[in-house]
Every structure is written in C-alpha cells, then in structure tokens.
Amino acid sequence: MEILRIEWETGYMELSVKAFFPCNLQKARKIAPLINRYCTEEDRTALLSELRGMAEYYQQEILGYKNILREYNIRYAAIGSMSKSEANDKKYYETKIRKTEALKKRVERNISLIEGGK
C-alpha cells in the first residue's frame, strides 16, 4: 500500500504510508480515529499489514545490529582493547539499535491505536 486515502463527507486526505508511518504518538492519536471511522475494512487491513511488515523489518534490523555487536564483543574480549575507530564503530551500532528500537515501538503503538478503534 503506497497511499492511504481517507474520505469523509466534505473532503478527503491522502497519506503516503511509508513517509507518514511510523508517526509519533501525538499524530497517531489524531489519525487513528479518522482511519477507524472513514476507511474501508480492506484499507484498514492493508494498512495494518503494512505496519506489521515495518515492525518485522525493524526487528530484523535490530537482530542484525546485535549480531554485529556480539562479534565485536567476542573479537575484542580476548584482546582487551580496541582502536578508536573500532570503538566508534561499536558506538555507531549501539546507536542504530536504539533508534531502530524506537521506530519499532512507534509502529507497534500505531498498530495498537488503529486496532483499538474497531
């Protein structure tokens, strides 16, 4: 689903799904009632499927980053030290994990708000 079209009596709104979601809680609380009230069941189902796919993608990304960090920890545990560039790489992946976990959490909140309005 590329575009979600929400139509009501006096107008409509089109959302680019991949650009809008995952959205913050404030935006999600505004858009979820509109989606639940004015979208067809097929559109809601397609949107929820897309959001679940995003959550799964983020989960796979997190696991990949954690595997890379695990390799860093195993490799440098025996040595006892790492270079500055290697330490920066490790911090980079730790940051990527935190950011991706935040995005996954947002998507999960978006899903729960849309599902909760049945």
C-alpha positions as CSV (number, residue, x, y, z in Angstrom):
1,M,0.0,0.0,0.0
2,E,1.6,3.2,-1.1
3,I,-1.2,5.8,-0.5
4,L,-3.9,5.6,2.2
5,R,-7.0,7.6,1.2
6,I,-9.3,8.7,4.0
7,E,-12.6,10.0,2.6
8,W,-15.4,11.7,4.6
9,E,-18.5,13.7,3.6
10,T,-16.8,17.0,2.9
11,G,-13.3,16.0,1.8
12,Y,-10.5,13.6,1.9
13,M,-6.9,13.1,3.0
14,E,-4.2,11.0,1.3
15,L,-1.3,9.8,3.3
16,S,1.9,8.3,1.9
17,V,2.1,5.3,4.2
18,K,5.9,4.9,4.1
19,A,6.5,8.6,4.7
20,F,3.9,9.1,7.4
21,F,4.4,5.9,9.4
22,P,5.8,5.3,12.0
23,C,4.5,8.5,13.4
24,N,4.8,9.9,16.9
25,L,2.0,9.3,19.4
26,Q,0.5,12.8,19.0
27,K,0.0,12.3,15.3
28,A,-1.2,8.7,15.8
29,R,-3.9,9.8,18.2
30,K,-5.2,12.3,15.6
31,I,-5.1,10.0,12.6
32,A,-6.2,6.7,14.2
33,P,-9.9,7.8,14.8
34,L,-10.1,9.1,11.2
35,I,-8.7,5.8,9.8
36,N,-11.1,3.8,12.0
37,R,-14.1,5.9,11.1
38,Y,-13.7,6.6,7.4
39,C,-11.5,3.9,5.9
40,T,-12.9,0.7,4.5
41,E,-12.2,-2.5,6.2
42,E,-9.9,-3.6,3.3
43,D,-7.9,-0.4,3.6
44,R,-7.5,-0.8,7.4
45,T,-6.4,-4.4,6.9
46,A,-3.9,-3.4,4.2
47,L,-2.6,-0.6,6.4
48,L,-2.2,-2.9,9.4
49,S,-0.5,-5.5,7.3
50,E,2.0,-2.8,6.0
51,L,2.6,-1.6,9.6
52,R,3.2,-5.2,10.8
53,G,5.7,-5.6,7.9
54,M,7.5,-2.5,9.1
55,A,7.7,-3.8,12.7
56,E,9.1,-7.1,11.4
57,Y,11.6,-5.3,9.3
58,Y,12.8,-3.2,12.2
59,Q,13.0,-6.4,14.4
60,Q,15.3,-8.0,11.7
61,E,17.4,-4.9,11.6
62,I,17.8,-4.9,15.4
63,L,18.8,-8.6,15.4
64,G,21.4,-7.9,12.6
65,Y,22.9,-5.0,14.6
66,K,23.0,-7.1,17.8
67,N,24.9,-9.8,15.9
68,I,27.5,-7.3,14.7
69,L,27.9,-6.1,18.3
70,R,28.2,-9.6,19.6
71,E,31.0,-10.2,17.1
72,Y,32.8,-7.0,18.3
73,N,32.5,-8.1,21.9
74,I,33.8,-11.6,21.2
75,R,36.6,-10.4,19.0
76,Y,37.9,-7.8,21.4
77,A,37.2,-9.5,24.7
78,A,40.3,-11.6,24.3
79,I,42.5,-8.7,23.2
80,G,41.3,-6.4,26.0
81,S,41.4,-3.3,23.9
82,M,40.2,-1.9,20.6
83,S,41.3,1.1,18.4
84,K,39.4,4.4,18.4
85,S,37.8,3.7,15.0
86,E,36.6,0.3,16.2
87,A,35.2,1.8,19.3
88,N,33.4,4.4,17.2
89,D,32.0,1.6,15.0
90,K,30.7,-0.2,18.1
91,K,29.1,3.1,19.3
92,Y,27.5,3.5,15.8
93,Y,25.8,0.1,16.0
94,E,24.7,0.7,19.6
95,T,23.1,3.9,18.4
96,K,21.5,2.2,15.4
97,I,19.9,-0.4,17.8
98,R,18.4,2.3,20.0
99,K,17.0,4.3,17.0
100,T,15.6,1.2,15.4
101,E,14.0,0.0,18.6
102,A,12.3,3.4,19.0
103,L,10.9,3.1,15.4
104,K,9.7,-0.4,16.1
105,K,8.0,0.8,19.3
106,R,6.3,3.6,17.4
107,V,5.0,1.3,14.8
108,E,3.7,-1.1,17.5
109,R,1.9,1.9,19.1
110,N,0.4,2.9,15.8
111,I,-0.9,-0.6,15.2
112,S,-2.4,-0.8,18.7
113,L,-4.2,2.6,18.2
114,I,-5.6,1.6,14.9
115,E,-6.7,-1.9,16.1
116,G,-8.1,-0.5,19.3
117,G,-10.7,1.6,17.4
118,K,-12.6,-1.3,15.9
